[in-house]
Amino acid sequence: MKGYPKDQDLIQQTLAGDARSFENIVERHQHAVFRLVYRLLKDRQEAEDVAQEAFLRCYQQLHRYDPSRPFTPWLYRIATNLALSRLRRRNRYWLVPWDPSNETPDSKTAGRTCEGVLGAGPEEAWEIKETKQEVLHALKSLKPIDQTVIILRYFEELSYEEIAFILRTTRNNIEVRICRARQRLRELMKTVSMEGKHKGMWEGEIKSCSPAEK
């Protein structure tokens, strides 16, 4: 039985002239890319346009992809830059609240869910989702770049190195920006209790900021 092809295999086949291989890449990643840009743009039509443009740019620049690196962060870099450019043009710094119940089964499969990541039961999973919903409501008061690092870290669950690659900066820069963004979120959520059992989901990696980072 033929194994599930890797992204790198599909990319090589695409570069060799197999158009169907790129269609497979789009089918594999389209829900995750749409979800990412939709959280930033808060507009379904704009998100669809940006996601489509992201895959067009991806196809045009595929020869520049380094197959020794993971493909998803490379694709996210294209989509994120396009979404941030769109936000800068319209000067609208807000997010759509994410309702997991609105996701299609395919998008749930394509993305990472709370249950899959944390092994939570139904009640725990709902608590996590509610917490994420509260955070997303608060996120809309942050600058687009701060929204982006929080989304990439805690909703797409990317590493600091992957986020640094996407945003063309250093890991240290990302750590400092996430720390500051989380401090701002805590200020915005003073009336919301974050002391529950899933507090560590947001505060586990960075215990505190140094005076220099503040």
Secondary structure, DSSP 8 states (H G I E B T S, - for coil): ------HHHHHHHHHTT-HHHHHHHHHHHHHHHHHHHHHHH--HHHHHHHHHHHHHHHHHTGGG--TTS-HHHHHHHHHHHHHHHHHHHHT--------GGGS-HHHHHHS--HHHHH---HHHHHHHHHHHHHHHHHHTTS-HHHHHHHIIIIIS---HHHHHHHTTS-HHHHHHHHHHHHHHHHHHTTTS---STTTHHHHSS-----TTT-
